[in-house]
Amino acid sequence: MDLIKIGKYIAAKRKALGLTQKQLAEKLNMSDKSVSKWERGICLPDVTVYLELCKILGISINEFLAGEDIIEENIEQKSEENILKITKDNKTKQKILKKIITLLLCVLIVFMTVSFFIFKETNKSQNYIESFLEESPEMKTVELLSKHQGDIMLFHYDTNKQFNLISMYLTEYQKGKKISHKEVCEFYINPSQGAKKGNIALTINQETSSMNIIVAYDGGYYSAEQISFSKNITDFNAWSIEKIEEKTIIKYGKEQMLAALFYGKKGVSIIPIEELEKKDTKVKNDYMCILSFKFK
């Protein structure tokens, strides 16, 4: 149906009777805003007021639906046209309604699926290792309590299953060439103690070219001290340390880099851990050693 045409017809009939929108609305026990919407072609009146509205305006239902006066000989034809229009409009509305319902169902399914995965991810145990920030309370506490000389790094791990061992490996490079790779310590964690979470502390002493590693968890701790590196290599004037910065997913049974030390006579080229783990990364420093871990 032509809402604009019907709206203009209602307005014309109202004005012909000398009624304002408010007066017509009062006769129908409705607001003048509703009448205004009808006359602007925004919407039709509710079906329940058709008869009363037509009675007030002095028009037939057919004229109201046609949006024009109908002479007597055309009443039958207009009635048929109005019935066809109403039937067509209802079918169109049903199609639109079905599309809306289908769309809402799709949105609901997507929402429920996403909510399920968010809930699942939120409530399951994590599986990562990450470093504490330099200014974090944990780091400050370790620095105050530590009796070790040198640089300190602190890492936290949170796993989604129990494990038996944490192994640490040291890989050394000289002028870009690997000169050694070995397991330097192994920490046995009793699965019955449920050691799924814990911290790893690493201290580096440049003067003695050694490092200490401590693994602490709810059931206790283990330590490995005076692990040597850069053996028989001297005259290093520059050095730097890199460590994992972002959360790193733990891959069980696979060796993963934790920290790297760079040494050089004149300077060092610092390479992030993420870049070092790429096989095609070229290492150009005079000396470098990498500390890796493996959960197994």
Secondary structure as GFF3:
##gff-version 3
##sequence-region A 1 296
A	DSSP	alpha_helix	3	16	.	.	.	ID=ss1
A	DSSP	alpha_helix	21	27	.	.	.	ID=ss2
A	DSSP	alpha_helix	32	39	.	.	.	ID=ss3
A	DSSP	three_ten_helix	47	49	.	.	.	ID=ss4
A	DSSP	alpha_helix	50	57	.	.	.	ID=ss5
A	DSSP	alpha_helix	61	66	.	.	.	ID=ss6
A	DSSP	three_ten_helix	72	74	.	.	.	ID=ss7
A	DSSP	alpha_helix	75	123	.	.	.	ID=ss8
A	DSSP	beta_strand	128	131	.	.	.	ID=ss9
A	DSSP	alpha_helix	137	145	.	.	.	ID=ss10
A	DSSP	beta_strand	151	158	.	.	.	ID=ss11
A	DSSP	beta_strand	165	174	.	.	.	ID=ss12
A	DSSP	beta_strand	177	188	.	.	.	ID=ss13
A	DSSP	three_ten_helix	191	193	.	.	.	ID=ss14
A	DSSP	beta_strand	197	205	.	.	.	ID=ss15
A	DSSP	beta_strand	210	217	.	.	.	ID=ss16
A	DSSP	beta_strand	220	228	.	.	.	ID=ss17
A	DSSP	beta_strand	238	243	.	.	.	ID=ss18
A	DSSP	beta_strand	248	249	.	.	.	ID=ss19
A	DSSP	beta_strand	256	264	.	.	.	ID=ss20
A	DSSP	alpha_helix	273	276	.	.	.	ID=ss21
A	DSSP	beta_strand	287	295	.	.	.	ID=ss22
###
